[in-house]
Amino acid sequence: MIVAIIFALGIANFALNRAVLDSGHELVAQFPGLFGGKGMVSLGFEFAVLLAAMLFAANGSPGVIWAYAIYSGANAVAAWLVLSQRI
């Protein structure tokens, strides 16, 4: 059950990441090396974090769901700030 919740949060994180990359925000344009071609670097990092969280959860670390939920919340706030032009 924990792995499924983390997976669902991961889908939301990928969607937020893609929305920020597609927004054309000047912050994204200023760091082409960080985001790479079509954001593959940042999406790869997102995948690595999701994979690690799912592996920890599958191996009996139930506390990882709180860490990943906090990470997802921080992603949501950052995406909101970028997408609403507050940054």
MDAnalysis code that builds the backbone (N, CA, C; Angstrom):
import MDAnalysis as mda
import numpy as np

u = mda.Universe.empty(261, n_residues=87, atom_resindex=np.repeat(np.arange(87), 3), trajectory=True)
u.add_TopologyAttr("name", ["N", "CA", "C"] * 87)
u.add_TopologyAttr("resid", np.arange(1, 88))
u.add_TopologyAttr("resname", ["MET", "ILE", "VAL", "ALA", "ILE", "ILE", "PHE", "ALA", "LEU", "GLY", "ILE", "ALA", "ASN", "PHE", "ALA", "LEU", "ASN", "ARG", "ALA", "VAL", "LEU", "ASP", "SER", "GLY", "HIS", "GLU", "LEU", "VAL", "ALA", "GLN", "PHE", "PRO", "GLY", "LEU", "PHE", "GLY", "GLY", "LYS", "GLY", "MET", "VAL", "SER", "LEU", "GLY", "PHE", "GLU", "PHE", "ALA", "VAL", "LEU", "LEU", "ALA", "ALA", "MET", "LEU", "PHE", "ALA", "ALA", "ASN", "GLY", "SER", "PRO", "GLY", "VAL", "ILE", "TRP", "ALA", "TYR", "ALA", "ILE", "TYR", "SER", "GLY", "ALA", "ASN", "ALA", "VAL", "ALA", "ALA", "TRP", "LEU", "VAL", "LEU", "SER", "GLN", "ARG", "ILE"])
u.atoms.positions = np.array([
    [0.816, -1.191, 0.000],
    [0.000, 0.000, 0.000],
    [0.865, 1.263, 0.000],
    [1.942, 1.230, 0.789],
    [2.834, 2.389, 0.861],
    [3.493, 2.631, -0.494],
    [3.890, 1.562, -1.164],
    [4.525, 1.699, -2.477],
    [3.549, 2.322, -3.470],
    [2.284, 1.945, -3.403],
    [1.278, 2.505, -4.310],
    [1.069, 3.998, -4.059],
    [1.066, 4.407, -2.808],
    [0.908, 5.829, -2.479],
    [2.107, 6.619, -2.985],
    [3.304, 6.075, -2.768],
    [4.512, 6.748, -3.251],
    [4.494, 6.834, -4.779],
    [4.033, 5.775, -5.435],
    [3.939, 5.791, -6.894],
    [2.975, 6.882, -7.372],
    [1.839, 7.009, -6.706],
    [0.867, 8.046, -7.077],
    [1.452, 9.448, -6.866],
    [2.164, 9.642, -5.769],
    [2.839, 10.928, -5.551],
    [3.901, 11.166, -6.615],
    [4.574, 10.107, -7.036],
    [5.585, 10.225, -8.080],
    [4.992, 10.671, -9.402],
    [3.823, 10.155, -9.745],
    [3.156, 10.587, -10.974],
    [2.851, 12.075, -10.896],
    [2.376, 12.528, -9.743],
    [2.093, 13.958, -9.562],
    [3.378, 14.781, -9.686],
    [4.470, 14.287, -9.132],
    [5.742, 15.004, -9.221],
    [6.223, 15.109, -10.672],
    [6.082, 14.031, -11.438],
    [6.461, 14.082, -12.849],
    [5.605, 15.090, -13.611],
    [4.311, 15.113, -13.318],
    [3.417, 16.054, -14.001],
    [3.778, 17.499, -13.658],
    [4.082, 17.762, -12.393],
    [4.483, 19.111, -11.991],
    [5.800, 19.508, -12.647],
    [6.749, 18.579, -12.668],
    [8.042, 18.851, -13.285],
    [7.882, 19.170, -14.764],
    [7.075, 18.379, -15.457],
    [6.848, 18.599, -16.885],
    [6.148, 19.937, -17.129],
    [5.193, 20.287, -16.271],
    [4.485, 21.560, -16.421],
    [5.440, 22.737, -16.261],
    [6.342, 22.644, -15.305],
    [7.321, 23.718, -15.112],
    [8.259, 23.799, -16.311],
    [8.714, 22.655, -16.808],
    [9.611, 22.659, -17.957],
    [8.940, 23.225, -19.201],
    [7.661, 22.953, -19.373],
    [6.930, 23.436, -20.546],
    [6.409, 24.859, -20.396],
    [6.565, 25.443, -19.215],
    [5.997, 26.767, -18.960],
    [6.736, 27.887, -19.690],
    [7.973, 27.649, -20.086],
    [8.749, 28.695, -20.739],
    [9.217, 29.768, -19.769],
    [9.215, 29.469, -18.502],
    [9.635, 30.432, -17.481],
    [11.113, 30.758, -17.653],
    [11.463, 31.998, -17.391],
    [12.855, 32.429, -17.584],
    [13.822, 31.711, -16.653],
    [13.356, 31.251, -15.507],
    [14.212, 30.512, -14.582],
    [14.685, 29.207, -15.210],
    [13.807, 28.547, -15.937],
    [14.174, 27.300, -16.625],
    [15.160, 27.602, -17.750],
    [14.944, 28.696, -18.454],
    [15.816, 29.057, -19.577],
    [17.216, 29.446, -19.113],
    [17.350, 29.931, -17.877],
    [18.653, 30.361, -17.364],
    [19.566, 29.200, -17.003],
    [19.011, 28.009, -16.830],
    [19.812, 26.852, -16.426],
    [19.673, 25.705, -17.423],
    [20.114, 25.892, -18.665],
    [19.948, 24.818, -19.650],
    [20.763, 23.572, -19.305],
    [21.894, 23.733, -18.641],
    [22.701, 22.575, -18.269],
    [22.033, 21.728, -17.210],
    [21.296, 22.361, -16.311],
    [20.604, 21.637, -15.247],
    [19.415, 20.857, -15.793],
    [18.698, 21.467, -16.719],
    [17.495, 20.830, -17.227],
    [17.756, 20.008, -18.480],
    [18.876, 20.234, -19.157],
    [19.243, 19.440, -20.316],
    [18.231, 19.539, -21.437],
    [18.425, 18.741, -22.458],
    [17.489, 18.717, -23.571],
    [16.144, 18.161, -23.149],
    [15.127, 18.958, -23.266],
    [13.750, 18.592, -22.918],
    [13.614, 18.170, -21.456],
    [14.510, 18.621, -20.603],
    [14.396, 18.343, -19.176],
    [14.780, 16.949, -18.761],
    [15.554, 16.257, -19.558],
    [15.876, 14.869, -19.254],
    [16.700, 14.725, -17.968],
    [17.520, 15.702, -17.656],
    [18.316, 15.619, -16.428],
    [17.411, 15.722, -15.208],
    [16.528, 16.712, -15.205],
    [15.648, 16.884, -14.047],
    [14.638, 15.735, -13.952],
    [14.151, 15.251, -15.078],
    [13.237, 14.108, -15.047],
    [13.962, 12.836, -14.607],
    [15.230, 12.704, -14.991],
    [16.026, 11.574, -14.530],
    [16.249, 11.606, -13.034],
    [16.497, 12.810, -12.497],
    [16.643, 12.959, -11.045],
    [15.328, 12.614, -10.358],
    [14.228, 13.077, -10.917],
    [12.907, 12.776, -10.351],
    [12.668, 11.268, -10.312],
    [13.061, 10.582, -11.382],
    [12.920, 9.125, -11.427],
    [13.787, 8.456, -10.367],
    [15.023, 8.932, -10.200],
    [15.925, 8.335, -9.215],
    [15.377, 8.483, -7.796],
    [14.824, 9.641, -7.485],
    [14.242, 9.858, -6.152],
    [13.036, 8.949, -5.950],
    [12.180, 8.854, -6.972],
    [11.005, 7.980, -6.878],
    [11.425, 6.521, -6.708],
    [12.375, 6.080, -7.499],
    [12.842, 4.696, -7.403],
    [13.417, 4.395, -6.021],
    [14.226, 5.300, -5.504],
    [14.802, 5.096, -4.171],
    [13.713, 5.021, -3.107],
    [12.740, 5.909, -3.179],
    [11.658, 5.899, -2.195],
    [10.858, 4.601, -2.271],
    [10.588, 4.136, -3.482],
    [9.830, 2.896, -3.627],
    [10.625, 1.686, -3.144],
    [11.922, 1.687, -3.398],
    [12.754, 0.579, -2.914],
    [12.845, 0.565, -1.392],
    [13.012, 1.739, -0.790],
    [13.024, 1.797, 0.678],
    [11.700, 1.314, 1.252],
    [10.589, 1.735, 0.653],
    [9.276, 1.319, 1.142],
    [9.078, -0.182, 0.973],
    [9.510, -0.728, -0.156],
    [9.352, -2.159, -0.406],
    [10.208, -3.001, 0.532],
    [11.296, -2.420, 1.036],
    [12.178, -3.160, 1.930],
    [11.889, -2.881, 3.398],
    [10.726, -2.337, 3.691],
    [10.294, -2.232, 5.082],
    [10.613, -0.943, 5.788],
    [10.761, 0.147, 5.083],
    [10.981, 1.448, 5.722],
    [9.708, 2.285, 5.591],
    [8.777, 2.121, 6.519],
    [7.500, 2.816, 6.382],
    [7.614, 4.330, 6.548],
    [8.647, 4.810, 7.187],
    [8.824, 6.248, 7.380],
    [9.164, 7.002, 6.112],
    [9.547, 6.278, 5.082],
    [9.926, 6.926, 3.830],
    [8.729, 7.624, 3.197],
    [7.527, 7.176, 3.493],
    [6.356, 7.823, 2.906],
    [6.240, 9.268, 3.391],
    [6.602, 9.533, 4.633],
    [6.552, 10.911, 5.145],
    [7.612, 11.769, 4.472],
    [8.793, 11.215, 4.295],
    [9.857, 11.968, 3.621],
    [9.475, 12.279, 2.181],
    [8.902, 11.303, 1.487],
    [8.517, 11.530, 0.096],
    [7.305, 12.455, 0.002],
    [6.417, 12.400, 0.970],
    [5.273, 13.320, 0.981],
    [5.744, 14.761, 1.189],
    [6.722, 14.958, 2.057],
    [7.286, 16.300, 2.265],
    [7.982, 16.775, 1.002],
    [8.738, 15.891, 0.372],
    [9.398, 16.212, -0.899],
    [8.371, 16.592, -1.958],
    [7.287, 15.841, -2.039],
    [6.228, 16.129, -3.009],
    [5.557, 17.459, -2.710],
    [5.351, 17.753, -1.441],
    [4.770, 19.038, -1.059],
    [5.670, 20.198, -1.445],
    [6.964, 20.033, -1.230],
    [7.917, 21.080, -1.624],
    [7.917, 21.256, -3.144],
    [7.822, 20.154, -3.879],
    [7.721, 20.236, -5.342],
    [6.466, 20.992, -5.761],
    [5.359, 20.705, -5.092],
    [4.093, 21.352, -5.434],
    [4.160, 22.856, -5.176],
    [4.741, 23.249, -4.066],
    [4.867, 24.679, -3.748],
    [5.786, 25.359, -4.754],
    [6.906, 24.738, -5.070],
    [7.836, 25.333, -6.034],
    [7.196, 25.451, -7.419],
    [6.476, 24.420, -7.836],
    [5.805, 24.478, -9.141],
    [4.737, 25.561, -9.150],
    [3.994, 25.689, -8.069],
    [2.974, 26.729, -7.975],
    [3.605, 28.111, -8.079],
    [4.727, 28.304, -7.400],
    [5.411, 29.602, -7.451],
    [5.873, 29.933, -8.861],
    [6.402, 28.944, -9.571],
    [6.881, 29.174, -10.928],
    [5.719, 29.374, -11.900],
    [4.733, 28.517, -11.825],
    [3.628, 28.553, -12.771],
    [2.714, 29.769, -12.571],
    [2.647, 30.271, -11.346],
    [1.812, 31.452, -11.091],
    [2.604, 32.757, -11.233],
    [3.839, 32.647, -11.716],
    [4.720, 33.811, -11.953],
    [5.012, 34.589, -10.664],
    [5.049, 33.914, -9.534],
    [5.403, 34.574, -8.276],
    [6.917, 34.626, -8.084],
    [7.616, 33.850, -8.870],
    [9.095, 33.894, -8.871],
    [9.519, 34.418, -10.220],
])
